[in-house]
Amino acid sequence: MLHWTITFLILALVAGLLGFTGLAGASYQIAQILFVVFLVLLVVSFLKGGLKGSPR
C-alpha cells in the first residue's frame, strides 16, 4: 500500500515538473487517499495485535 502511495507521489512530482497539472493533481489526490487508507489499516492492525496480547 505504501509502495503505491510513493509511486503516485513521484508521478505527481514528475508530472508537475513537466507541466501536466491535471495529471499531477489527480496523482497527488490518489497518493493522499492511499496514504490515509494505509494509516487506517496500520492503526487497525496495531489495535488488533494489541488486543490479542503478546504470545508467551
Helices and strands as residue ranges (DSSP letters): H 2-18, H 21-52
